[in-house]
Amino acid sequence: MPPLFAGARLRAALVTAALTATALVSAAGTTAPAAHAATTTTSTPTAAQVRAAKISSVMTWAAKQKGKPYQYGAAGPYRFDCSGLTMYVFKHALGKSLAHNAESQYRSVTHISRASLRPGDLVFAMSGGYAYHVGIYAGNGYMWHAPHSGTVVKKVKMYSATWRYGRIIH
C-alpha cells in the first residue's frame, strides 16, 4: 500500500481506537449488555473526540522522536532541526504538510493566546516579530522541541522567551 494511504489508515485506526476507549470508559459502570451495546453502536464521533484523537496522535509521534539528535536542516526520520521536527510529526500524525521554517509555520497557523494553549499547539520563540524557533506544546508548561546543535529532541519546561502560539488542530 502506498505510504500516503498507509498514513490515512493509521489515522483512521487511531480515531477508532480513541472512540472505542471512550465508549468502554463510559460504559464501565453499566451492565454487561448495556456495555456491549455501547461498544457496538455505530455513531458519529463528536468534534471533541476527533480533536482528542488528533492531539493524542501528535503527542505520540512527538514522543517517538525523543533522543534523536539535532541537525540543522534535518527533517527526520533520524535527525531533526526545530521546524523539521514539527513538520515530521504533523505529517505522520495527521497528514498535515508544514513548511520547513519556523517563520513560515508561524504564518500558516491560526494564532491563539496563551490562555487558549492546549497540547498539540505550536509554540514559537520570537525576536523582532520573527519566529526563529518552534516546538509542540505538551501541556503543563512543557514542550517537545529540537533545541540546537549538540542536543537531542526532548520534552522540556518552556524556558523564558517571547512566545507566540499557533493552532493546527481545531
C-alpha positions in Angstrom: 0.0 0.0 0.0 1.4 3.4 -0.9 2.7 5.5 2.2 0.0 8.1 1.6 -2.8 5.6 2.1 -1.0 3.8 4.9 -0.9 7.1 6.9 -4.6 7.7 6.3 -5.3 4.2 7.5 -3.2 4.8 10.6 -5.0 8.0 11.4 -8.4 6.2 11.0 -7.3 3.4 13.3 -6.2 6.0 15.9 -9.6 7.7 15.8 -11.4 4.4 16.0 -9.2 3.3 19.0 -9.8 6.6 20.8 -13.6 6.3 20.3 -13.6 2.7 21.4 -11.7 3.6 24.5 -14.1 6.4 25.2 -17.1 4.1 24.8 -15.5 1.5 27.1 -14.8 4.0 29.8 -18.3 5.5 29.7 -19.9 2.0 29.7 -17.8 0.7 32.6 -20.5 1.5 35.2 -23.3 -0.2 33.2 -24.5 -3.8 33.0 -22.8 -6.2 30.6 -25.5 -6.0 27.9 -25.5 -2.2 28.1 -21.7 -2.1 27.9 -21.8 -4.3 24.8 -24.4 -2.1 23.2 -22.3 1.0 24.0 -19.3 -0.5 22.2 -21.1 -1.9 19.2 -23.3 1.1 18.4 -22.1 3.0 15.4 -22.2 6.7 15.9 -20.5 9.7 14.5 -17.7 10.9 16.7 -18.1 14.3 18.2 -15.7 17.1 17.3 -14.2 16.9 20.7 -13.5 13.2 20.3 -11.9 13.7 16.9 -9.8 16.6 18.3 -8.7 14.5 21.3 -7.6 11.6 18.9 -5.6 14.1 16.8 -3.9 15.6 19.8 -3.1 12.1 21.1 -1.6 11.1 17.7 0.6 14.3 17.6 1.8 13.7 21.2 2.6 10.0 20.4 4.6 11.0 17.3 6.4 13.7 19.1 7.4 11.3 22.0 8.6 8.8 19.4 11.3 11.2 18.3 12.8 11.6 21.8 16.5 11.3 21.9 17.1 11.8 18.2 20.0 14.3 17.5 19.6 17.8 16.3 21.0 18.6 12.9 20.4 21.9 11.1 18.2 21.4 8.1 17.2 17.9 9.1 13.5 16.7 8.9 13.8 13.1 10.1 13.4 10.4 10.5 16.8 10.1 12.3 17.8 13.7 12.9 15.8 17.0 13.2 16.0 20.7 13.5 13.1 22.5 15.2 10.9 23.1 12.2 11.9 19.7 10.8 10.5 18.1 13.9 7.2 19.8 13.8 6.9 19.2 10.1 7.7 15.5 10.5 5.3 15.0 13.5 2.3 16.7 11.9 2.9 14.9 8.6 2.9 11.5 10.2 0.3 12.1 12.9 -2.2 14.0 10.8 -1.1 14.0 7.2 -0.7 17.8 7.5 2.1 19.4 5.5 4.1 22.3 7.1 6.9 24.3 5.7 10.4 23.6 6.9 10.9 27.0 8.5 9.7 28.3 11.9 8.6 31.7 10.5 6.7 30.1 7.6 5.0 27.7 10.1 4.1 30.7 12.2 2.5 32.5 9.3 0.5 29.3 8.3 -1.3 28.7 11.7 -4.2 30.2 13.5 -2.7 32.5 16.2 -4.0 31.9 19.7 -3.5 33.4 23.2 -1.5 31.7 25.9 -4.8 31.2 27.8 -6.1 29.1 24.8 -3.0 27.0 24.6 -3.6 23.2 24.6 -1.4 20.1 23.9 -0.6 19.8 20.2 -0.4 23.6 19.6 2.8 25.1 18.2 4.9 27.3 20.4 7.1 29.9 18.6 10.1 31.8 20.1 10.1 35.3 18.7 12.6 38.1 18.2 11.8 41.3 16.5 8.4 40.0 15.3 10.1 37.0 13.6 9.7 33.3 14.7 13.2 31.8 15.0 12.3 28.6 16.9 9.3 26.2 17.1 8.1 23.4 19.3 5.0 21.4 20.1 3.1 22.2 23.4 2.9 19.1 25.5 0.8 20.5 28.3 1.5 21.7 31.9 4.1 24.2 30.7 6.2 21.7 28.7 7.0 21.4 25.0 8.7 19.0 22.6 11.5 20.5 20.6 14.8 20.0 18.8 16.8 22.7 20.6 20.2 23.3 18.9 23.4 21.6 17.8 24.8 19.2 20.3 21.4 18.3 21.8 18.6 15.9 21.1 14.8 16.0 20.7 13.3 16.3 24.2 10.4 17.5 26.3 11.4 20.5 28.4 9.8 23.0 30.6 9.2 26.1 28.5 12.0 28.5 29.2 11.8 32.2 29.3 11.3 33.7 25.8 8.9 35.9 23.9 6.4 33.2 22.9 3.6 33.2 20.4 1.2 30.3 19.9 -0.4 28.7 16.9 -3.1 26.1 16.4 -3.3 23.5 13.7 -5.8 21.1 15.4 -9.2 22.8 15.6 
